[in-house]
Amino acid sequence: MTDHKTKPLTKGDLAGFIGSETIYRHPLFQKLYTEGVRFVAERGGAYWLLDVIFSHQTDPKAKAEDFQVWTVKKTPAGGCSVIMTNGDTDEAIIRQDIEYTDFPLDDFQLYFEGNETLLLPSEH
């Protein structure tokens, strides 16, 4: 495993993830995620992002959406907003603001499908 402080995650690092041969299960929430998501969590120091997304899956607004787009947008103050839409509109269904993050990407998306699996858009 590469230390995310030594070699930060870039969007170019994600280009090779298409499909996933290995699926991982989150130990607390029992939801699934792909190799690409694991790479982002490890290289980007972002297991917290998985926790944020999976923790919202008990919300009836999230449960009602079979397909979810989760976007991380960094703020000038050093934090970020984690926003869920249904992919049809840009209207936020769920939003959680994080006061501070060292996540290296300014704007990043993940998909959550079938109320079960978190994946990179390229793995869709």
C-alpha positions, 0 to 999 in steps of 0.5 A: 500500500502506498502512503497517500501522503507520499504519492497523492491520488490523481484523477489519472490514477483512476483511468485504468479501473474498468469493471472490478474482479474483486468486490470488498465488503465494508465491515460496519455497514455490510455494503460492497465496494469495488477495487477502484473505490478501495484504491481511492480510499487507500491512496486518497486517505478516504475511508471516511468517504465510504463511511459517509456514503454508507451511513446515509444509506439508512436515510429513506431519501437514499433508500428510495434511489436505486442509483445514486451519484455521490460528489465530493467538492472541496471548499476554499476553506479546506473542507468539502461537501459530499452531495448525493443526487439521483443522476437525473438532476443536479439537485442535492438529495443529501448533503453533508459538509465536512469541515476539514479534509486532506482529500487530494481531488477537488471534484470527484464522483462515485456511484452507488447502485442497487442499494448495495455497491459503491463504484467509480464511474469508469467501473459502471 
